[in-house]
Amino acid sequence: MTDQTKWGIHEVQTRNKAIKYRRDLVAKAMKTVIMLDETGITDLMIQIEAEYERKYGNNKADRNIL
């Protein structure tokens, strides 16, 4: 058993919970993807690529404040 008062235990547990939550979200999404047909999956891929580009791409237009 690990000493719960040891420094860093809370951070490790929090990181592990975040990883588990992310994996659970992906598993839940995959259950829904399995039910889609080809056009639904294609539409979903386009939306995912657009969201990824918006968040992590080098599109400078999204970062400008008018």
Buried (B, 14 or more C-beta within 10 A) or exposed (E): EEEEEEEEEEEEEEEEEEEEEEEEEEEEEEEEEEEEEEEEEEEBEEEEEEEEEEEEEEEEEEEEEE
